[in-house]
């Protein structure tokens, strides 16, 4: 008395295991869903009793298998893929327990549909993964949704079974909505319809572009993790975090930590559909302040980072003027040396001190007047004094200088917001501004650093000059 419970694989003859063929050859009775027999009928002898039933008749098939086995027959119960994954194996074992049966159970593994789909897509399952069935026939939708959220938030690679049927169409839209709360829009998604069969179709896309209408009940969907990427028509997930770590073996410890920090910040952003020219300074700002409110406070002219960086790259920008010495101290010396740029601060310049006394203005204001004469086309960075930023705005409007760009991050309670509004009115100068009262020398410096390293933005490799 024996029951083999065996997975026939996803449906192609090359994916059927020798163990399955041996089990079928050893059996006098084969029991299964009628659709599956077409994949193994050529391996079944003419004398074998074949019992096929329709969909949702799993318990009936199990009962018939035990009835035949308990009469002394060797029975093979077939499932698609692997019988232990959403298949007949658990039901057979539970029925053996409930019946108190002496029938021997032998489980034969098979190639699961998600494994076949993964091999066709490339190598998407290279790290921790989970498999979730969207069918709510035996699992309440509330529990399925809870699992979807957990998988999305924990950055699991997620294979989705039973994604859609004629009567169950909205759940996949809900899955996409939930994943987009925790993942970036460019998170790789692959799906394979009829994997291993004649009608096989393979698609690699992104979470944003993924259309649930392209999927049916014969489709397996695989959603990558934050490290997954598409290359050469292949969906690849590295075996660890982060995918560039091997490239970082020659990095200093400080840069390696900074790279990982930036990736962590990026994954926790509420809005991940951000162009690189804005994302790069935003990551710098949040990394420096540990304040995710920067996502709302960072104001920029379109393409400002790239526009200012291009002036650096073309050799037009050779000087950075700061309102206070602390801003200059925070700008990376390695980047300045690499790019041939100098910083200038007039706050302690005797001329500025004397002018401030004579004109009854702040030293920061006086420094801007000197800077406008000596470096009219410099990049100006403000991390402390709103009076300095207001002074620069006045000088620009008087056509006494034309800065290559403005970093506006003065901090405080008096004239701070007004100074930033004034800077925004300078429409022909690229600007990066921290709205509201927040700011600071460290913030102004890190925004300058984001410009000087903008060529590292696409690969998300900050800290070259740390």
Secondary structure, DSSP 8 states (H G I E B T S, - for coil): -EEEEEE-BSS-GGGS-HHHHHHHHH-SEEEEEGGGGGGTGGGS-TTSEEEEE-TT-HHHHHHHHHHHHTTT-EEEEEESB-TTSSSSHHHHHHHHHHHT---EEEEE----HHHHHHHHHEETTSS-EEEEE---SSS-HHHHHHHHHHHHHTT-EEEEES---SS--SHHHHHHHHHHHHS-TT-EEEEEESTTSTT-EEEEEETTT--GGG--TTEEEEE--TT-EEETTEEE--SSS-TTGGGGTTS-HHHHHHHHHHHHHHHH-S-----HHHHHHHHHHHHHH--TTHHHHEEE-TTHHHHHHHHHHTT---EEEESSHHHHHHS-HHHHHHHT-EEEE-TT-HHHHHHHHHHT--HHHHHHHHHHHH-TTSEEEESS-HHHHHHHHHHHHTTS---SEEEE---SSSSHHHHHHHHHT-TTS-EEEE-TT---HHHHHHHHHHHHTGGGTTTT---TT-
